[in-house]
Amino acid sequence: MAEAAQRLRSLAEQVLGVPLPVRVRAWDGSLDGPPDAPALVIRNRRALRRMLFKPGELGLARAWVAGDLEIEGDLYAALDAMAGLVWERGDDARTLVQAARDPAVRAAVRDLLKLAGPPFPPAPPREEVRRPRRRLHTRRTDRQAISHHYDVGNDFYEIVLGPSMVYSCAYWEEAATLESAQRDKLELVCAKLGLKEGQRLLDVGCGWGSMAIHAAREHGVSVVGITLSQEQAAYARKRVADEGLTDRVEIRVQDYRDVGDGPFDAISSIGMAEHVGAERYLAYAHQLYALLKDGGRLLNHQIARRPQGDEAAYEVDPFIDAYVFPDGELAPIGTTVTQLEGAGFEVRDVESIREHYARTLRRWVVNLEADWDHAVRLTGPGRARVWRLYMAASALAFERNRIGVNQVLAVRTPESGASGLPLRTRTWNT
């Protein structure tokens, strides 16, 4: 009988209909495939069962998170090579067999199932979100989703994000450090909002308080920062106190739908709107519009996906939904602009900073890998593996223009038409 790696590679290529661009290393130590390519290490038969009983991205993710699957060599090169190989043919192995019209493909799948061992699927890793079907984006479900993602532990985020503690795209110059690039991003947001001493700023999804602290310290504004994460709020409040800014910065655990003490001169929403959901987005835009003074500005910093021909067919990425951002949704930038305008905003500027996010993510991966053992002690190996995969795959998605990120500047322009913006609206980039 052929060694396991050769057998696996041959059967997989019959099912996929294309050569595998990576090597395969099997549980028996055998290795097969292009000599210079990274290797997909299938550590045990359980990994194969995970991939067969949940074909596609989720099965691969489960095997990775559980430690049944590894990458040997360059992680980015492996993910890039495999990006187009995930199966989109059904929910389980039986569906995959039924969908395959080619008898040779059906036979290959049957042989893979025999090679995988006992005919039952392993339980998902404990890091996977388990939930019944439910109504999305209620206050309760949003609070649960935010807790899953952000209440991993502040010590873990300190490893990944570094001293800036900013969990969104930095704004890079060639020789910048991560910390200086994050500072430049915060300053860019402040400049677009035109912040002046004595104004009130609402920071929606304030994270660990970096934007609130920067705006108060550097521009003299009073800030209300809101988050649904208890851990973030406690951390942000301590930072505010350490900076001596408790008279100017208030951090609340509060849903954006429950903010009632407007009006504000400006609102920043940085990396939060992805959690709102398509069905709630117009209501979100209306709420922010209502909280602004006439002439007030909104800076909405949000990840976007590419538009699809049939928008009704859009589905949330299964790995991201199950392990990273439960209930998160991405919209095309055109949809976001339309929704903001539908709420009454005048959209004045849209800036794509897609490449900046790719560089940011790669720096976060470096931080995680450099302190890997500590990260594993803090969160467990499964959670650390989730983050390594998520950030590396996301960096590639930004680099390949599969997703983007945009800063949208919008104004609550009064009936007079006086927006209050300068004639040259890109002066912050000169």
C-alpha positions in Angstrom: 0.0 0.0 0.0 1.2 3.5 -0.8 2.4 5.7 2.0 -0.4 7.8 3.5 0.9 11.2 2.1 1.0 9.9 -1.5 -2.4 8.3 -1.1 -4.0 11.4 0.4 -2.5 13.7 -2.2 -3.7 11.5 -5.1 -7.3 11.1 -3.7 -7.5 14.8 -2.9 -6.5 15.8 -6.4 -9.1 13.5 -7.8 -11.8 15.1 -5.7 -10.7 18.7 -6.4 -9.8 18.2 -10.0 -6.6 20.2 -9.8 -3.1 19.5 -8.5 -2.5 20.4 -4.9 -0.1 23.4 -4.7 1.3 22.3 -1.3 3.0 19.2 0.0 1.2 16.8 2.2 2.8 15.3 5.4 0.7 12.5 6.8 0.4 11.0 10.3 2.9 8.2 9.4 5.6 10.8 8.7 5.4 10.3 4.9 5.8 13.4 2.7 4.6 14.0 -0.9 4.4 17.0 -3.2 6.4 19.9 -4.7 9.7 20.1 -2.9 9.8 23.9 -2.5 6.2 24.3 -1.4 5.0 24.6 2.2 3.5 21.4 3.7 0.0 20.7 5.0 0.7 18.5 8.0 -2.2 16.1 8.7 -1.2 15.0 12.2 -3.9 12.3 12.6 -6.9 10.7 11.0 -9.2 12.9 13.0 -8.0 15.8 10.9 -9.2 14.1 7.8 -12.5 13.3 9.4 -13.0 16.9 10.3 -12.4 18.0 6.7 -14.6 15.3 5.2 -17.6 15.7 7.4 -17.5 19.5 7.2 -16.1 20.1 3.7 -14.8 23.6 3.1 -13.4 26.3 5.2 -15.0 25.3 8.5 -13.7 21.8 8.4 -10.1 23.0 7.8 -10.5 25.6 10.5 -11.7 23.0 13.0 -8.7 20.8 12.3 -6.4 23.8 12.6 -7.8 25.0 15.9 -7.8 21.5 17.4 -4.2 21.1 16.5 -4.9 18.2 14.2 -3.6 20.2 11.2 -0.4 22.2 10.9 1.4 24.2 8.3 5.1 23.4 7.8 6.9 26.3 6.2 5.6 29.8 5.3 2.1 30.2 6.7 1.2 33.0 4.3 2.4 31.1 1.2 0.4 28.0 2.3 -2.8 30.0 2.9 -2.4 31.9 -0.4 -1.8 28.7 -2.3 -4.9 27.0 -0.8 -7.3 29.9 -1.0 -9.2 28.6 -4.0 -9.3 25.0 -2.9 -11.9 24.9 -0.2 -15.0 22.8 -1.1 -18.3 24.6 -1.5 -20.3 21.4 -2.3 -22.4 20.8 0.8 -22.5 20.4 4.5 -21.3 16.9 5.0 -19.6 14.0 3.3 -22.9 12.4 2.1 -23.9 15.6 0.4 -20.5 15.8 -1.2 -20.8 12.3 -2.6 -24.3 12.9 -3.9 -23.2 16.1 -5.6 -20.3 14.6 -7.4 -21.5 13.4 -10.8 -18.2 11.9 -11.8 -18.0 8.2 -10.6 -14.2 8.6 -10.1 -14.8 11.5 -7.7 -17.4 9.6 -5.8 -14.9 6.7 -5.5 -12.1 9.0 -4.3 -14.4 10.4 -1.6 -15.3 6.9 -0.4 -11.6 5.9 -0.3 -10.9 9.1 1.7 -13.7 8.2 4.2 -12.2 4.7 4.6 -8.7 6.2 5.2 -10.2 8.6 7.7 -11.2 5.8 10.0 -14.4 5.5 12.1 -17.5 7.0 10.3 -18.4 9.7 12.7 -17.5 13.4 12.9 -15.3 14.6 15.8 -16.9 17.2 18.1 -16.0 20.8 17.2 -13.2 22.4 19.3 -14.4 24.2 22.4 -13.4 27.5 21.0 -16.2 27.3 18.4 -19.3 29.4 19.2 -22.2 27.0 19.7 -25.7 28.5 19.6 -29.1 27.7 18.3 -30.7 29.7 15.6 -31.6 33.0 17.0 -32.6 36.6 16.3 -29.4 38.5 15.4 -28.3 41.9 16.7 -30.5 42.2 19.7 -28.8 43.9 22.6 -28.3 40.6 24.3 -26.9 38.7 21.3 -24.6 41.7 20.4 -23.3 41.7 24.0 -22.6 38.0 23.8 -20.8 38.3 20.5 -18.7 41.2 21.7 -17.8 39.3 24.8 -16.7 36.3 22.8 -14.3 38.3 20.8 -13.0 41.0 23.2 -13.1 39.4 26.6 -10.3 37.0 25.7 -8.1 38.8 28.2 -6.4 42.2 28.2 -3.0 40.6 28.7 -3.4 38.6 25.5 -4.4 41.8 23.5 -1.3 43.6 24.9 0.8 40.9 23.3 -0.9 41.2 19.9 -1.5 44.9 19.7 1.5 46.2 21.5 1.6 49.4 23.6 -0.8 51.3 21.5 -3.7 49.0 22.3 -5.4 50.0 19.1 -7.4 47.2 17.5 -8.0 48.6 14.0 -6.0 49.5 10.9 -2.9 51.7 11.5 -1.9 54.5 9.0 1.6 53.8 7.7 4.6 55.6 6.5 7.4 53.5 5.1 9.7 53.6 8.2 6.9 53.8 10.8 6.7 51.5 13.8 3.3 49.9 14.7 3.0 52.4 17.6 3.7 55.5 15.5 1.4 54.3 12.7 -1.4 53.8 15.2 -0.8 57.2 16.6 -0.9 58.7 13.1 -4.3 56.9 12.5 -5.8 58.4 15.6 -4.5 61.8 14.6 -5.9 61.4 11.1 -9.4 60.6 12.6 -9.1 63.7 14.8 -8.1 65.9 11.9 -11.0 64.7 9.7 -13.4 65.3 12.5 -12.0 68.8 13.0 -11.8 68.4 16.8 -11.4 71.6 18.8 -11.0 72.3 22.5 -14.2 72.2 24.4 -16.1 70.0 21.9 -17.9 66.7 22.8 -16.9 63.5 21.1 -18.7 60.2 21.2 -16.4 57.2 20.5 -18.6 54.3 19.5 -16.8 51.0 20.2 -14.1 52.7 22.2 -12.0 49.5 22.8 -9.3 50.0 25.3 -9.6 53.8 25.3 -6.9 54.8 22.9 -8.9 57.1 20.7 -10.7 58.7 23.6 -7.4 59.4 25.4 -5.7 60.7 22.3 -8.6 63.1 21.5 -8.9 64.4 25.0 -5.1 64.8 25.6 -4.1 66.2 22.2 -7.2 68.2 21.2 -8.8 69.2 24.5 -12.2 67.6 23.8 -14.6 65.9 26.3 -15.1 62.2 25.3 -17.8 59.6 26.0 -16.5 56.2 25.0 -18.8 53.2 24.8 -18.2 49.5 24.6 -20.1 46.3 25.4 -17.0 44.6 26.8 -16.5 44.7 30.5 -12.8 43.9 30.2 -12.2 46.7 27.7 -14.1 49.2 29.9 -12.1 48.3 33.0 -8.8 48.6 31.2 -9.8 51.9 29.5 -10.9 53.5 32.8 -7.6 52.6 34.4 -5.7 54.1 31.4 -7.8 57.3 31.6 -7.1 57.6 35.3 -3.4 57.0 34.8 -3.4 59.8 32.2 -5.2 62.2 34.6 -8.1 62.6 32.2 -11.0 61.5 34.3 -12.5 65.0 34.1 -12.6 64.8 30.3 -13.1 61.1 29.4 -16.0 58.9 30.5 -16.0 55.2 29.6 -19.3 53.4 29.6 -20.5 49.8 29.1 -23.4 50.8 26.9 -25.1 49.8 23.6 -25.0 52.5 21.0 -28.8 52.3 20.8 -29.0 53.4 24.4 -27.0 56.6 24.2 -29.4 59.4 25.0 -27.2 62.4 26.1 -26.5 64.0 22.8 -25.9 66.2 21.0 -22.2 65.7 20.2 -20.0 67.8 18.0 -18.4 64.7 16.5 -18.7 60.9 16.5 -15.9 58.4 15.8 -16.8 54.8 15.0 -13.6 52.9 14.4 -13.9 49.2 13.6 -17.3 48.9 15.3 -19.8 49.0 12.4 -18.9 45.5 11.2 -20.8 44.3 14.3 -24.0 46.1 13.5 -25.5 43.8 10.9 -27.2 44.5 7.6 -30.7 44.6 9.0 -29.7 47.1 11.7 -27.4 49.3 9.7 -29.9 52.0 8.7 -31.1 52.3 12.3 -27.5 52.6 13.4 -26.9 55.4 11.0 -30.1 57.2 12.1 -29.1 56.9 15.7 -25.7 58.4 15.1 -27.3 61.2 13.0 -29.7 62.0 15.8 -26.8 62.2 18.3 -25.0 64.9 16.3 -25.4 68.6 16.4 -26.1 70.4 13.1 -22.7 70.6 11.4 -21.4 67.7 13.4 -19.2 65.1 11.8 -19.1 61.3 11.8 -15.9 59.4 11.0 -17.0 55.8 10.2 -13.9 53.5 9.8 -15.2 50.1 8.6 -14.0 46.9 6.8 -15.8 46.3 3.5 -16.2 43.3 1.2 -16.3 43.2 -2.5 -19.8 43.5 -4.0 -21.4 40.3 -5.4 -23.8 39.9 -8.4 -26.5 38.5 -6.2 -26.3 40.3 -2.8 -29.1 38.1 -1.4 -26.7 35.1 -1.7 -24.1 36.7 0.6 -23.1 34.5 3.5 -20.9 35.4 6.5 -17.5 33.7 6.4 -18.0 30.4 8.3 -14.6 30.5 10.1 -14.9 34.1 11.2 -18.5 33.6 12.3 -17.7 30.5 14.3 -14.4 31.5 15.9 -13.7 35.2 15.6 -16.6 37.7 15.1 -19.9 35.9 15.8 -22.7 37.6 13.9 -20.3 40.1 12.2 -21.2 41.2 8.7 -19.4 43.0 6.0 -21.0 45.2 3.4 -19.7 46.8 0.2 -18.6 50.4 0.6 -21.3 51.5 -1.8 -24.0 50.0 0.5 -22.5 51.8 3.5 -22.5 55.1 1.8 -26.1 54.6 0.7 -27.2 53.8 4.2 -25.5 56.8 5.7 -27.1 59.0 3.1 -30.4 57.4 3.7 -30.2 58.5 7.4 -29.7 62.1 6.3 -25.9 62.4 6.3 -24.0 64.2 3.6 -21.0 61.9 2.7 -18.0 64.2 2.1 -15.0 61.9 1.8 -14.2 58.2 1.4 -10.7 57.0 1.8 -9.6 53.5 1.2 -6.7 52.3 3.3 -6.8 48.7 2.4 -3.0 48.1 2.1 -2.5 49.7 5.5 -4.6 47.0 7.2 -2.6 44.2 5.5 0.6 45.7 7.0 -1.0 46.1 10.4 -2.1 42.5 10.5 1.3 41.2 9.6 2.8 43.2 12.4 0.2 41.7 14.8 1.1 38.2 13.7 4.8 39.0 14.3 3.9 40.1 17.9 1.9 37.0 18.5 4.5 34.6 17.2 7.3 36.4 19.1 5.5 35.7 22.4 3.7 32.5 21.4 4.3 30.5 24.6 3.0 33.4 26.8 -0.1 33.8 24.6 -0.9 30.1 24.8 -0.6 30.2 28.6 -3.0 33.1 28.7 -5.7 31.8 26.4 -5.0 28.2 25.6 -3.5 26.7 22.4 -6.8 26.7 20.5 -7.5 30.3 21.0 -4.0 31.4 20.1 -4.2 29.3 16.9 -7.5 30.9 16.0 -5.9 34.3 16.2 -2.8 33.3 14.2 -4.9 31.9 11.4 -7.4 34.7 11.4 -4.9 37.5 11.3 -2.6 35.9 8.7 -5.6 35.0 6.4 -7.0 38.5 6.8 -3.7 40.1 5.8 -3.8 38.1 2.6 -7.4 39.0 2.0 -6.6 42.7 2.2 -3.5 42.3 0.0 -5.5 40.4 -2.7 -8.3 42.9 -2.6 -10.9 40.4 -1.4 -11.8 42.8 1.4 -11.0 46.5 2.0 -11.3 49.1 4.7 -12.5 52.6 4.3 -12.8 55.8 6.3 -16.1 57.6 5.5 -16.4 61.2 6.6 -20.1 62.3 6.8 -21.7 65.5 8.1 -25.1 66.3 9.6 -25.4 69.3 7.2 -28.0 71.9 8.3 -30.7 73.1 6.0 -28.6 76.2 5.2 -26.2 73.9 3.4 -23.2 75.1 5.4 -21.2 71.9 6.1 -18.4 73.6 8.0 -15.7 71.7 6.1 -12.8 73.4 4.4 -12.8 73.9 0.7 -9.8 71.6 0.4 -11.1 68.5 2.2 -7.9 66.5 1.9 -5.7 69.0 3.7 -5.1 66.3 6.4 -3.1 64.3 3.8 -0.8 67.1 2.7 
